[in-house]
Structure formats: C-alpha cells, structure tokens
C-alpha cells in the first residue's frame, strides 16, 4: 500500500535525481579535462589533467556512477509499473533499454575511476613503474577507447528506452497515467539524438547534436519529474494496473 501511494512521488524524485547527476557530472567532467584518453596525442594531457584535478574528476565520476548504478535501473522499473497498462510491450522495451544502458555505462564508469591511479602513476611513478612510463600511457589510451565504445553503446540502448517511452506517450491508448503528448515527442527526439555519438566520432560537427540531445533529455526528464510530483496525488493506484 505504501508503494502504491508513493510511487509517483518516488518516480518524480528519481527523475529529478537523474537531472541532478547530469548537471553535476557533465560540467565537472569537462572541468577536469577537455582532452580524451582515446586520442593518442591527448592521452598524456588527459592523465596530467586528471592528476591535477583529481577531486573534480572523482566527483564527476561519482555522479555518473550513482546515475548508472541506482537511478537508471530505478527509473526503468518505475516507468514500467506506471505505464504498463497503456502498452505492456513498450513498457518492457523501455525497462530493458534503461537497464541495459545502466549496465553498459556502469562498466565505463568503473574504467573511468581507474584513470585516477593511472594518472597518479604517470605523474609520480608507482610500484615498478616510473613517471611518464610509456606502458602507462598505452594502457590509458587503450582504456580510453574501451570507455568510448561503452559510452557510445550505452547511448544506443538509451535511445531504445526513450523511443519506446516516447511512442508509448504519443501513440498508446490512454491509461491511468497520461502525461502531455509533448513529452512523448521530446522523448522521441532525445532517443534519436542519443545515437549520434557513433557518428560524432567521424564528424566533429555532429558533436553539437550530442549537446542538443543532452539538453532535450534534461528538459524531458525534469518536466516529467515535476509533472509526477505535482499531479501524483490525483493519479490512480498504478499497482492495480495489471
């Protein structure tokens, strides 16, 4: 009964928690370093930045880890419960997309955390490794490519979740919970833009689409979160949706 009465409130809080993690993680990640470990010419600069701005880098990585390990899975489960009466197939698809995205992205977060000791070893040396050692540089470069692949793959899975959620809100029959259809269109646009990371590797100009996608996702997530917090008390029990 408690879950039934509070599920909309929880959903709104989780959505706003996702917004908070993104607003902390994204700018702090850029503040820690503007270089990319997978770009061979920038790997040493990236490690130097991480070593110089360790605290900022750790907070950014922690925000993304919280997002992927807790909020991503929670929101998939909550949105499934809330919207499954409108389309069970689409609700399952959005749940699977969010969970898969969280799992893959969390793997990248773990590797991101490993850059902290690597940066320290590269700057100061470590057990059996001298400062500036080429093997440390090569390991960081390789891990950078792995992280980039995982983050791009997670964007594709996020697209599945957002496209399923968007189509559910726009085209599925009305159910117990019916947010504005404009939110559905925003989710669809966000889903399409979530897959542009792959193309952005080949064309830097498409990186602007990644930024636009982030903005759309932030607006959608924040709007839906506030909608649940405001309207939740007047909505029927979703647990009885079947």
Secondary structure, DSSP 8 states (H G I E B T S, - for coil): -HHHHHHHHHHHHHHHHHHHHHHHHHHHHHHH-SS-TTSGGGHHHHHHHHHHTHHHHHHHHHHHHHIIIIIHHHHHHHHHHHHTTT-HHHHHHHHHHHHHHHHHHHHHHHHHHHHHHHHHHHHH-BTTB-TT-HHHHHHHHHHHHHHHHHHHHHHHHHHHHHHHHHHHHHHS---S----HHHHHHHHHHHHHTTHHHHHTT-GGGHHHHHHHHHHHHHHHHHHHHHHHHHGGGS--GGGG-
